[in-house]
Amino acid sequence: MDDSHRAYGHVAAEVFPAALAAAENRKRGGRDLIVAMAAGYDVFGRIGRQVRRTQLDRGFDIKATVGTLGASVGAAVALG
């Protein structure tokens, strides 16, 4: 799960486990999981592009800060 994007970081490591657990909890299918993953990636990417430089300059790892937002959105979408 070590995908990477210059502006985003390693998105799947944060988003996938949360979305998968939520989808499994609600007995959602693969299509719903993909939609949840896409939503989590989208939020991670949009916010990540805006705050990456500031986060790094302050000593924060974008995966730890923005990753929680992407994971939360992915799980929320999977939960319906």
Phi, psi and omega per residue, in radians:
M1 nan 0.541 -3.055
D2 -1.780 0.887 3.040
D3 -1.220 2.828 -3.094
S4 -2.633 2.592 3.040
H5 -2.475 2.400 -3.054
R6 -0.944 -0.725 -3.108
A7 -1.497 -0.397 -2.987
Y8 -1.745 -0.836 -2.965
G9 1.901 -2.649 -3.124
H10 -1.739 1.532 -2.939
V11 -1.214 -0.840 -3.021
A12 -1.068 -0.570 -3.127
A13 -1.050 -0.498 3.121
E14 -1.659 -0.785 -2.982
V15 -1.382 -0.756 -3.001
F16 -1.051 -0.870 -3.110
P17 -1.042 -0.705 -3.128
A18 -1.189 -0.792 3.141
A19 -1.154 -0.706 3.139
L20 -1.121 -0.788 3.140
A21 -1.097 -0.743 3.141
A22 -1.174 -0.748 3.119
A23 -1.114 -0.719 3.119
E24 -1.130 -0.708 3.133
N25 -1.043 -0.676 -3.113
R26 -1.669 0.129 3.140
K27 0.962 0.764 3.108
R28 -1.430 2.742 3.122
G29 -1.539 3.138 -3.119
G30 -1.081 -0.646 3.132
R31 -1.088 -0.754 3.116
D32 -1.131 -0.641 3.094
L33 -1.126 -0.731 3.126
I34 -1.106 -0.730 3.108
V35 -1.095 -0.742 3.124
A36 -1.118 -0.725 3.115
M37 -1.107 -0.761 -3.141
A38 -1.064 -0.720 3.120
A39 -1.123 -0.763 3.118
G40 -1.105 -0.746 3.085
Y41 -1.079 -0.746 -3.105
D42 -1.071 -0.832 3.133
V43 -1.123 -0.793 3.120
F44 -0.992 -0.803 -3.091
G45 -1.190 -0.783 -3.107
R46 -1.129 -0.786 3.135
I47 -1.284 -0.720 -3.118
G48 -1.010 -0.728 3.118
R49 -1.084 -0.568 -3.078
Q50 -1.411 -0.561 -3.000
V51 -1.975 -0.067 -3.025
R52 -0.924 -0.965 -3.069
R53 -1.076 -0.793 3.140
T54 -1.084 -0.750 3.131
Q55 -1.077 -0.836 -3.125
L56 -1.114 -0.705 3.126
D57 -1.088 -0.506 -3.142
R58 -1.594 0.005 3.092
G59 1.547 0.198 3.116
F60 -1.633 2.597 3.052
D61 -1.639 2.165 -3.065
I62 -1.023 -0.525 3.138
K63 -1.134 -0.612 -3.118
A64 -1.350 -0.538 -3.094
T65 -1.623 -1.012 -3.112
V66 -1.331 -0.494 3.117
G67 -1.029 -0.622 3.117
T68 -1.155 -0.590 3.116
L69 -1.224 -0.786 3.104
G70 -1.088 -0.730 3.123
A71 -1.133 -0.705 -3.140
S72 -1.118 -0.753 3.133
V73 -1.169 -0.772 3.112
G74 -1.016 -0.773 3.123
A75 -1.169 -0.738 -3.126
A76 -1.081 -0.751 3.121
V77 -1.140 -0.727 3.129
A78 -1.112 -0.571 3.118
L79 -1.338 -0.262 3.114
G80 1.571 nan nan
